[in-house]
Each structure stands twice: as C-alpha cells, then as structure tokens.
Amino acid sequence: MTSRPAAKILVVEDEPLIRMDLVASLEDMGFPVLEAANATAAIAMLESDPAITTVITDVDMPGTMDCLALTFLVRDRWPPCHLIVVSGHRRPNKSDMAEGSRFIRKPLTTHDLHRVLAELDGGN
C-alpha cells in the first residue's frame, strides 16, 4: 500500500524576511511548508508537488502575474487547493480573488493563521 504524502502549505511572498517569518510560524504550528518568491515559482512547485493543499500568497508580487491572478489559476488547475490571500497594503474585493479564497490582513498573527487554517480544514 502506498501512503499519501503529508499535506503541505505553499507560501508565496516576495519579501524574504516576511516569508521566513511566515514559514517559521507555520512550521511551529506543525505544518510542512514550501516557499516561493513569485507566482512563476509557485506554479512550478504546484506542478511538481501534489501534496500542496493550501497556498498562502501576498497580493503584490513582482513578475508576470500578480497573486490575485494566481488564485484564479490555482482554482482552475488545482480546484481542491485552499487559498489564503494576505496584504498589508490593500484589501481585495471578493470578486478580485478566486472563489473560496480567504483574506487575512498583514501583519499576520499566529492566531489569525491558525483560525483560518482550522476553518478551511473544517470545510473539507
């Protein structure tokens, strides 16, 4: 019998210190975490790792695709994936994010992360 890999969270954040802090918080909560600095790297990781079940992404990103567009691509190609959008600069409208996306304002707290992840997990 083949065992299924542990569910992973992908953090997409272009600011290295913020990304490291978010990854450390999630790992402290017991989650296996991958990280990407932009949408292009995130897509490559999603294509290569079927264990990714949640994407946490900042809104404003450098590169060819912002992370609001990334939520729509993820929803289309990996529909069961949970989506959490974060920003300290702007709050996107629901219509700006893929269906089922959740929003958390920065600075993120461990409590906020834990609450939203628990709510998403309960929705399965």
For each residue, the residues with C-beta under 8 A, 3 or more apart:
1:
2:
3:
4: 51
5: 8 50 51
6: 32 51
7: 31 32 51 52 53 54
8: 5 31 32 33 34 49 51 52 53 54
9: 26 31 32 33 34 52 53 54 55 56
10: 33 34 35 36 42 45 46 52 54 55 56
11: 19 22 23 26 33 34 35 36 56 57
12: 35 36 37 38 39 41 42 55 56 57 58 61 67 70
13: 18 19 22 35 37 56 57 58 86
14: 19 37 38 58 60 61 62
15: 18 19 58
16: 19 20 37
17: 20 21
18: 13 15 21 22 58 106
19: 11 13 14 15 16 22 23 35 37
20: 16 17 23 24
21: 17 18 24 25
22: 11 13 18 19 25 26 56 108
23: 11 19 20 26 27 33 35
24: 20 21 27 28
25: 21 22 28 29 108 110 113
26: 9 11 22 23 29 31 33 56 113
27: 23 24 30 31 32 33
28: 24 25 110
29: 25 26 110 113 114 117
30: 27
31: 7 8 9 26 27 117
32: 6 7 8 9 27 51
33: 8 9 10 11 23 26 27
34: 8 9 10 11 45 49 52
35: 10 11 12 13 19 23
36: 10 11 12 39 41 42 44 45
37: 12 13 14 16 19 41
38: 12 14 41 42 61 62 63
39: 12 36 42 43 57 61 63 64 65 66 67 69 70 73
40: 43 44 63 64 65
41: 12 36 37 38 44 45
42: 10 12 36 38 39 45 46 55 57 70
43: 39 40 46 47 70 73
44: 36 40 41 47 48
45: 10 34 36 41 42 48 49 52
46: 10 42 43 49 52 55 74 77 78 81
47: 43 44
48: 44 45
49: 8 34 45 46 52
50: 5
51: 4 5 6 7 8 32
52: 7 8 9 10 34 45 46 49 55 78 81
53: 7 8 9 80 81 82
54: 7 8 9 10 81 82 83 84 117 120
55: 9 10 12 42 46 52 70 71 74 81 82 83 84
56: 9 10 11 12 13 22 26 84 86
57: 11 12 13 39 42 61 67 70 71 83 84 85 86
58: 12 13 14 15 18 61 67 85 86 87 106
59: 66 67 68 85 86 87 89 90 92
60: 14 66 67 87 89 90
61: 12 14 38 39 57 58 65 66 67 70
62: 14 38
63: 38 39 40
64: 39 40
65: 39 40 61 69 70 73
66: 39 59 60 61 69 70
67: 12 39 57 58 59 60 61 70 71 85
68: 59 71 72 85 92 96 97
69: 39 65 66 72 73
70: 12 39 42 43 55 57 61 65 66 67 73 74
71: 55 57 67 68 74 75 83 85 97 98 101
72: 68 69 75 76 98
73: 39 43 65 69 70 76 77
74: 46 55 70 71 77 78 81 83 98
75: 71 72 78 79 81 83 98 99 100 101
76: 72 73 79 98
77: 46 73 74
78: 46 52 74 75 81
79: 75 76
80: 53
81: 46 52 53 54 55 74 75 78
82: 53 54 55 100 102 120
83: 54 55 57 71 74 75 97 98 100 101 102
84: 54 55 56 57 101 102 103 104 116 117 120
85: 57 58 59 67 68 71 92 97 101 102 103 104
86: 13 56 57 58 59 103 104 105 106 108
87: 58 59 60 90 91 92 103 105 106
88: 105 106 107
89: 59 60
90: 59 60 87
91: 87 103 105
92: 59 68 85 87 96 97 103
93: 96 97
94: 97 101
95:
96: 68 92 93
97: 68 71 83 85 92 93 94 101 103
98: 71 72 74 75 76 83 101
99: 75
100: 75 82 83
101: 71 75 83 84 85 94 97 98
102: 82 83 84 85 116 119 120
103: 84 85 86 87 91 92 97
104: 84 85 86 108 112 113 116
105: 86 87 88 91
106: 18 58 86 87 88
107: 88
108: 22 25 86 104 112 113
109: 112 113
110: 25 28 29 113 114
111: 114 115
112: 104 108 109 115 116
113: 25 26 29 104 108 109 110 116 117
114: 29 110 111 117 118
115: 111 112 118 119
116: 84 102 104 112 113 119 120
117: 29 31 54 84 113 114 120 121
118: 114 115 121 122
119: 102 115 116 122 123
120: 54 82 84 102 116 117 123 124
121: 117 118 124
122: 118 119
123: 119 120
124: 120 121
